[in-house]
């Protein structure tokens, strides 16, 4: 697929890296020539230097025969104008636009063919704040991913000594939970992927990905670790777009304090939040944290735009007694360095955003994509179409589907019914199939599985 990506920022760069590995024809457009040269040296992509919304720049980038344009610059206005130009002058079939301001996203009349000509609009702030909300709602989880409108969840947890299944073979999970159906989708042991079989033994410190109906998730977690008590008191460092959205999501269910150093922003927060307590100050001030009883805080969340500030304030909060700390980390190189030590969870906004973008890039009817393990693995939700004669999956039991190496089917959602996938589970038309891939290089092969023979139509 020929794709133009506007913006060589962290989101655009990470997206280009992911898509170029899948043999797509990628061109990146940005005004920063030095950043483009670095990407051109590192990735198998083309680059075009210039203002991304200008017609002549888009033409130079190949917009005339591009199949998709993904506008993810840091400017909402540039992204929207670029999509309009791509549609009006070059008839680019699909245009995806990153928009950060809620003033735009809340106005549906702006979009569509007669408006700004945006086919898909994504809001990174909403994606990240929703992602963090799921982590807070499920204490002890490292990652929580929704499928089929939340009816199915894929959850990553770290196995601890004392968990009923730790030191046991996976096949015994049925004996431990006879009334609950679940499936272990993958295990990562010291960052090495292990494809689970019935005889696989779960070890302490394994990161275990399992899939289950949403109402059964906590029971499954209890088999791998002692369940954390529900959180009550949260402290947020940073009242920017993400911090504000997150506070809005949770303030009715938790006791929330939000620390923001900009006085005008504090005024805005206090006027637009109903229950959260807004504090003017710096989250790295020891005296402020002590004064606000950091030692009684269940989770401290550093959500500013400054990685170093997030890391330092999180380390300080943990040292002063916060039970758990989470930090927003934009630089991918920092994520592996900090997570799992003093910082319990490092949140990558790029990975969260890329997952939403990939759902619109994948071939076949793919409705959900989540990038995992810094892009090395992927979870996706695909809808099965066709019939047995025209589909490679419909009418076949899971054990008979020719899945690429390192790929497992975790669950199937059929209408409102959640079916955990077993070897004899048969896939039917319109089933939502949730797959886990430990090797993202196998994505094209999975996409081909769910493509319908053209003669079906």
C-alpha positions as CSV (number, residue, x, y, z in Angstrom):
1,X,0.0,0.0,0.0
2,X,1.3,3.5,-0.9
3,X,0.9,5.6,2.3
4,X,2.0,9.3,2.9
5,X,2.6,10.1,6.6
6,X,2.7,13.8,7.5
7,X,4.8,14.5,10.5
8,X,8.2,13.0,11.5
9,X,7.4,13.4,15.2
10,X,7.5,10.4,17.5
11,X,4.0,9.2,16.4
12,X,4.8,9.6,12.7
13,X,8.2,8.0,13.0
14,X,7.0,5.0,15.0
15,X,4.1,4.5,12.6
16,X,6.5,4.7,9.6
17,X,8.8,2.1,11.2
18,X,5.9,-0.3,11.8
19,X,4.4,0.0,8.4
20,X,7.7,0.0,6.5
21,X,8.5,-3.4,8.0
22,X,5.3,-4.7,6.4
23,X,6.5,-3.9,2.9
24,X,4.3,-0.8,2.5
25,X,5.5,2.1,0.3
26,X,6.0,4.9,2.8
27,X,6.7,8.6,2.3
28,X,7.2,10.9,5.3
29,X,6.7,14.6,4.9
30,X,8.0,17.2,7.4
31,X,9.7,20.6,7.5
32,X,12.6,19.3,9.6
33,X,15.2,18.1,7.1
34,X,17.6,16.8,9.7
35,X,14.9,14.6,11.3
36,X,13.9,13.3,7.8
37,X,17.5,12.4,7.0
38,X,17.8,10.5,10.2
39,X,14.7,8.5,9.4
40,X,15.8,7.9,5.8
41,X,19.1,6.5,7.0
42,X,17.3,4.2,9.6
43,X,14.2,3.1,7.8
44,X,13.2,1.9,4.3
45,X,11.1,5.0,3.6
46,X,11.1,7.9,1.2
47,X,11.1,11.5,2.6
48,X,9.9,14.9,1.3
49,X,10.9,18.1,3.0
50,X,8.4,20.9,3.2
51,X,5.2,22.3,4.7
52,X,2.9,19.2,4.8
53,X,-0.3,21.0,3.8
54,X,1.0,22.7,0.7
55,X,-0.3,21.2,-2.6
56,X,3.1,21.2,-4.3
57,X,4.7,19.4,-1.4
58,X,2.0,16.8,-1.3
59,X,2.4,16.3,-5.1
60,X,6.1,15.8,-4.6
61,X,5.4,13.2,-2.0
62,X,3.3,11.2,-4.5
63,X,-0.2,12.2,-3.5
64,X,-1.5,11.6,-7.0
65,X,-1.4,7.9,-6.7
66,X,-1.3,7.5,-2.9
67,X,-3.9,5.1,-1.3
68,X,-3.8,6.7,2.1
69,X,-2.7,9.9,3.8
70,X,-2.1,9.9,7.6
71,X,-1.7,13.4,9.0
72,X,-0.1,13.3,12.5
73,X,1.8,16.6,12.7
74,X,1.7,18.5,16.0
75,X,-0.7,21.1,14.4
76,X,-4.4,20.3,14.2
77,X,-4.8,23.0,11.5
78,X,-2.0,21.7,9.3
79,X,-3.5,18.1,9.6
80,X,-7.0,19.2,8.6
81,X,-5.9,21.4,5.7
82,X,-3.7,18.7,4.4
83,X,-6.6,16.2,4.4
84,X,-8.8,18.7,2.5
85,X,-6.1,19.4,-0.1
86,X,-5.4,15.7,-0.5
87,X,-9.1,15.1,-1.2
88,X,-9.8,18.2,-3.4
89,X,-6.7,18.0,-5.6
90,X,-5.5,14.4,-5.6
91,X,-8.6,12.4,-4.6
92,X,-6.6,10.4,-2.0
93,X,-9.1,7.6,-1.1
94,X,-8.5,7.5,2.7
95,X,-7.4,10.3,4.9
96,X,-6.7,9.9,8.6
97,X,-6.3,13.0,10.8
98,X,-4.8,13.4,14.2
99,X,-6.7,16.2,16.1
100,X,-5.9,17.2,19.6
101,X,-8.3,20.0,20.4
102,X,-11.7,19.0,21.7
103,X,-13.1,22.3,20.2
104,X,-12.7,20.5,16.8
105,X,-13.4,16.9,17.8
106,X,-16.7,17.9,19.5
107,X,-18.1,19.4,16.3
108,X,-19.3,16.7,13.9
109,X,-20.3,19.2,11.2
110,X,-16.7,19.9,10.5
111,X,-15.9,16.5,9.0
112,X,-17.0,14.4,6.1
113,X,-16.6,14.9,2.4
114,X,-18.4,18.3,2.4
115,X,-16.4,19.5,5.3
116,X,-12.7,19.0,5.9
117,X,-12.7,15.6,4.1
118,X,-11.4,13.5,7.0
119,X,-12.3,9.9,6.9
120,X,-11.0,8.9,10.2
121,X,-10.3,11.2,13.1
122,X,-8.1,10.2,16.1
123,X,-7.5,12.0,19.3
124,X,-4.3,10.8,21.1
125,X,-5.3,12.5,24.3
126,X,-8.6,10.6,24.5
127,X,-6.9,7.3,23.5
128,X,-4.2,7.7,26.2
129,X,-6.6,8.9,28.9
130,X,-9.0,6.0,28.2
131,X,-6.0,3.6,28.3
132,X,-4.8,4.8,31.7
133,X,-8.4,4.7,33.0
134,X,-8.5,1.0,32.2
135,X,-5.3,0.4,34.2
136,X,-6.7,2.2,37.2
137,X,-10.0,0.3,37.0
138,X,-8.1,-3.0,37.0
139,X,-5.5,-2.8,39.8
140,X,-2.4,-5.0,39.2
141,X,-2.7,-5.0,35.4
142,X,0.2,-4.0,33.2
143,X,-1.9,-3.6,30.1
144,X,-5.7,-3.8,29.5
145,X,-7.0,-4.0,25.9
146,X,-10.7,-3.9,24.9
147,X,-12.2,-5.8,22.1
148,X,-15.8,-6.1,20.8
149,X,-16.9,-2.9,22.6
150,X,-15.4,-4.0,25.9
151,X,-17.1,-7.4,26.0
152,X,-13.7,-9.1,25.8
153,X,-10.4,-7.9,27.4
154,X,-6.8,-9.0,26.8
155,X,-4.9,-8.3,30.0
156,X,-1.2,-8.5,30.8
157,X,-0.2,-9.3,34.4
158,X,3.1,-10.2,36.1
159,X,2.9,-13.6,37.8
160,X,4.0,-13.5,41.4
161,X,5.1,-16.3,43.8
162,X,2.0,-17.5,45.7
163,X,-0.4,-17.2,42.7
164,X,-2.4,-20.5,42.5
165,X,-1.2,-21.2,38.9
166,X,2.4,-20.1,39.3
167,X,4.6,-23.2,39.0
168,X,1.6,-25.1,37.5
169,X,0.9,-26.2,33.9
170,X,-1.5,-24.0,32.0
171,X,-3.9,-26.9,31.3
172,X,-4.7,-26.9,35.1
173,X,-6.5,-23.6,34.8
174,X,-9.8,-25.4,34.1
175,X,-9.5,-27.3,37.4
176,X,-8.8,-24.0,39.3
177,X,-11.7,-22.1,37.7
178,X,-14.2,-24.7,36.4
179,X,-17.0,-22.1,35.9
180,X,-14.8,-19.6,34.1
181,X,-13.4,-19.9,30.6
182,X,-10.2,-18.2,29.7
183,X,-7.2,-18.6,27.5
184,X,-3.5,-17.7,28.0
185,X,-2.6,-16.0,24.7
186,X,1.1,-15.5,25.3
187,X,3.8,-15.5,27.9
188,X,6.9,-13.3,27.9
189,X,9.7,-14.6,30.0
190,X,12.7,-12.2,30.3
191,X,11.4,-10.4,27.2
192,X,11.4,-13.7,25.2
193,X,8.0,-14.8,23.8
194,X,6.8,-18.3,24.7
195,X,3.8,-19.7,22.8
196,X,1.7,-21.4,25.5
197,X,0.8,-25.0,25.3
198,X,-1.1,-27.2,27.9
199,X,2.2,-28.4,29.4
200,X,3.7,-24.9,29.6
201,X,4.6,-24.0,33.3
202,X,4.0,-20.5,34.4
203,X,7.0,-19.1,36.3
204,X,7.2,-16.2,38.8
205,X,8.0,-12.9,37.0
206,X,6.5,-14.1,33.7
207,X,4.3,-11.5,32.0
208,X,1.2,-13.4,31.1
209,X,-1.3,-12.2,28.5
210,X,-4.7,-13.8,28.9
211,X,-8.1,-13.2,27.3
212,X,-11.5,-13.6,28.9
213,X,-14.9,-12.0,29.1
214,X,-14.8,-8.7,30.8
215,X,-16.7,-9.9,33.9
216,X,-14.2,-12.7,34.4
217,X,-11.0,-10.8,34.3
218,X,-10.4,-10.2,38.0
219,X,-11.0,-14.0,38.7
220,X,-8.3,-14.8,36.1
221,X,-5.9,-12.3,37.6
222,X,-6.3,-13.9,41.0
223,X,-4.8,-17.2,39.6
224,X,-1.5,-15.4,38.8
225,X,-1.0,-13.0,41.7
226,X,-2.5,-11.7,44.9
227,X,-5.2,-9.2,43.8
228,X,-4.5,-5.6,44.6
229,X,-7.2,-3.8,46.5
230,X,-9.2,-1.3,44.4
231,X,-7.6,2.1,44.2
232,X,-9.2,5.0,46.0
233,X,-6.8,8.0,46.2
234,X,-5.0,9.2,43.0
235,X,-2.6,12.0,42.5
236,X,-2.0,13.4,38.9
237,X,1.1,15.4,38.0
238,X,0.2,17.6,35.0
239,X,-3.0,19.3,34.1
240,X,-2.5,19.3,30.3
241,X,-4.8,17.7,27.8
242,X,-4.1,14.1,28.9
243,X,-4.2,14.9,32.6
244,X,-7.4,16.9,32.3
245,X,-9.2,14.2,30.2
246,X,-8.1,11.5,32.6
247,X,-9.3,13.5,35.6
248,X,-12.6,14.0,33.9
249,X,-12.9,10.2,33.3
250,X,-12.3,9.2,37.0
251,X,-13.2,12.1,39.3
252,X,-16.7,10.7,40.0
253,X,-15.3,7.3,41.2
254,X,-12.0,8.2,42.9
255,X,-10.5,10.8,45.2
256,X,-8.4,12.9,42.8
257,X,-5.8,15.6,43.3
258,X,-4.1,17.2,40.2
259,X,-0.9,19.2,40.4
260,X,-0.3,21.9,37.8
261,X,2.4,24.6,37.9
262,X,0.7,27.1,35.5
263,X,-1.6,29.3,37.4
264,X,-4.0,30.1,34.4
265,X,-4.2,26.4,33.6
266,X,-5.1,25.7,37.3
267,X,-8.0,28.2,37.0
268,X,-9.2,26.4,33.8
269,X,-9.0,23.0,35.6
270,X,-10.9,24.2,38.6
271,X,-13.6,25.6,36.5
272,X,-14.0,22.5,34.3
273,X,-13.6,19.7,36.9
274,X,-16.3,19.0,39.3
275,X,-14.8,17.0,42.2
276,X,-11.0,16.8,41.6
277,X,-8.8,19.0,43.9
278,X,-6.5,21.3,41.8
279,X,-3.2,22.2,43.3
280,X,-0.9,25.0,42.0
281,X,2.8,23.8,42.2
282,X,5.4,21.5,40.9
283,X,5.1,17.7,41.4
284,X,8.8,17.4,42.1
285,X,8.5,19.6,45.2
286,X,9.0,17.2,48.2
287,X,7.3,19.6,50.6
288,X,4.1,19.8,48.4
289,X,3.9,16.0,48.1
290,X,4.3,15.5,51.8
291,X,1.8,18.2,52.6
292,X,-0.7,16.5,50.3
293,X,-0.2,13.1,52.1
294,X,1.6,11.3,49.3
295,X,2.1,8.3,51.6
296,X,-1.6,7.7,51.5
297,X,-1.8,7.8,47.7
298,X,-2.7,4.6,46.0
299,X,-1.4,5.7,42.6
300,X,0.7,8.7,41.5
301,X,0.4,9.4,37.8
302,X,3.0,11.7,36.1
303,X,1.2,12.8,32.9
304,X,3.1,15.9,31.8
305,X,4.7,16.3,28.3
306,X,8.2,16.2,29.8
307,X,9.7,12.7,30.1
308,X,12.4,13.7,32.6
309,X,10.0,15.6,34.8
310,X,7.6,12.6,34.8
311,X,10.4,10.2,35.7
312,X,11.9,12.3,38.5
313,X,8.5,13.2,40.1
314,X,7.5,9.5,39.9
315,X,10.7,8.4,41.6
316,X,10.2,11.0,44.3
317,X,6.6,10.0,44.9
318,X,7.6,6.4,45.2
319,X,10.4,7.2,47.6
320,X,7.9,9.3,49.7
321,X,5.4,6.4,50.0
322,X,3.1,6.3,47.0
323,X,2.0,2.7,46.7
324,X,2.2,2.6,42.9
325,X,3.5,5.1,40.3
326,X,2.8,5.4,36.6
327,X,4.7,7.7,34.2
328,X,3.9,8.9,30.7
329,X,7.1,8.4,28.6
330,X,7.3,9.7,25.0
331,X,10.8,8.6,24.3
332,X,10.6,4.8,23.5
333,X,14.3,4.4,24.6
334,X,13.3,5.3,28.1
335,X,10.4,2.9,28.5
336,X,12.4,-0.3,29.0
337,X,14.9,1.6,31.2
338,X,12.3,2.7,33.8
339,X,9.4,0.2,33.8
340,X,9.4,-2.5,36.4
341,X,11.8,-0.8,38.8
342,X,10.8,2.1,41.0
343,X,8.3,3.1,38.2
344,X,5.6,0.4,38.1
345,X,4.2,1.2,34.6
346,X,5.6,3.3,31.8
347,X,2.9,4.5,29.5
348,X,3.8,5.0,25.8
349,X,1.4,7.4,24.1
350,X,2.9,6.5,20.7
351,X,2.1,2.8,21.1
352,X,-1.4,3.5,22.2
353,X,-2.1,5.9,19.3
354,X,-0.4,3.7,16.7
355,X,-2.8,0.9,17.6
356,X,-5.8,3.1,16.7
357,X,-4.1,4.1,13.4
358,X,-3.3,0.5,12.5
359,X,-6.9,-0.6,12.7
360,X,-7.5,1.6,9.6
361,X,-4.5,0.5,7.7
362,X,-4.9,-3.3,8.0
363,X,-6.4,-5.2,5.1
364,X,-9.4,-7.3,5.6
365,X,-12.2,-6.2,8.0
366,X,-9.9,-5.4,11.0
367,X,-11.8,-3.3,13.6
368,X,-9.3,-3.2,16.4
369,X,-5.5,-3.3,16.7
370,X,-3.2,-3.0,19.7
371,X,0.5,-2.7,19.4
372,X,2.3,-4.6,22.2
373,X,5.8,-5.1,23.6
374,X,7.0,-1.9,21.9
375,X,5.7,-3.0,18.5
376,X,7.2,-6.5,18.6
377,X,3.8,-8.2,19.1
378,X,0.2,-7.3,18.2
379,X,-3.3,-8.1,19.1
380,X,-6.1,-7.6,16.6
381,X,-9.8,-8.1,16.2
382,X,-11.0,-9.2,12.7
383,X,-14.4,-9.9,11.4
384,X,-14.9,-13.2,9.4
385,X,-16.8,-12.7,6.1
386,X,-17.9,-15.0,3.3
387,X,-18.7,-18.7,3.5
388,X,-16.7,-21.9,3.7
389,X,-15.9,-21.9,-0.1
390,X,-14.7,-18.3,-0.2
391,X,-13.1,-17.8,3.2
392,X,-10.0,-19.4,4.8
393,X,-11.5,-19.4,8.3
394,X,-15.3,-19.7,8.1
395,X,-16.7,-23.2,8.8
396,X,-13.3,-24.3,10.2
397,X,-12.4,-25.3,13.7
398,X,-9.6,-23.2,15.3
399,X,-7.3,-26.2,15.1
400,X,-7.8,-26.4,11.3
401,X,-7.1,-22.8,10.5
402,X,-3.7,-22.3,8.9
403,X,-2.4,-19.7,11.4
404,X,1.1,-18.3,10.8
405,X,3.7,-19.3,13.3
406,X,3.5,-17.4,16.6
407,X,-0.2,-16.6,16.2
408,X,-3.1,-17.7,18.4
409,X,-6.8,-17.2,18.4
410,X,-7.9,-16.1,21.9
411,X,-11.6,-15.5,21.7
412,X,-14.6,-15.2,19.4
413,X,-17.5,-12.8,19.9
414,X,-20.7,-14.0,18.2
415,X,-23.5,-11.5,18.5
416,X,-23.5,-10.9,22.3
417,X,-21.9,-14.2,23.2
418,X,-18.2,-14.5,24.2
419,X,-16.6,-17.8,23.2
420,X,-13.1,-18.5,24.5
421,X,-11.4,-20.2,21.5
422,X,-10.6,-23.9,21.9
423,X,-9.3,-26.3,19.3
424,X,-12.8,-27.5,18.3
425,X,-14.4,-24.0,18.2
426,X,-15.8,-23.4,14.7
427,X,-15.7,-19.9,13.2
428,X,-18.9,-18.6,11.6
429,X,-19.8,-15.7,9.4
430,X,-19.6,-12.3,11.1
431,X,-17.7,-13.6,14.1
432,X,-15.3,-11.2,15.7
433,X,-12.1,-13.1,16.1
434,X,-9.5,-11.9,18.6
435,X,-5.9,-12.9,17.6
436,X,-2.6,-12.5,19.3
437,X,0.7,-12.3,17.3
438,X,4.0,-12.6,19.1
439,X,5.8,-11.8,15.8
440,X,4.4,-8.7,14.1
441,X,6.1,-9.8,10.8
442,X,3.3,-12.3,10.4
443,X,0.6,-9.6,10.2
444,X,0.3,-9.7,6.3
445,X,-0.3,-13.5,6.5
446,X,-3.0,-13.0,9.1
447,X,-4.6,-10.3,7.0
448,X,-4.7,-12.6,4.0
449,X,-6.6,-15.2,6.1
450,X,-9.5,-12.8,6.6
451,X,-9.6,-11.5,3.1
452,X,-12.7,-12.8,1.2
453,X,-12.3,-14.4,-2.2
454,X,-13.5,-11.7,-4.7
455,X,-15.8,-14.2,-6.4
456,X,-17.9,-14.3,-3.3
457,X,-19.4,-11.0,-4.3
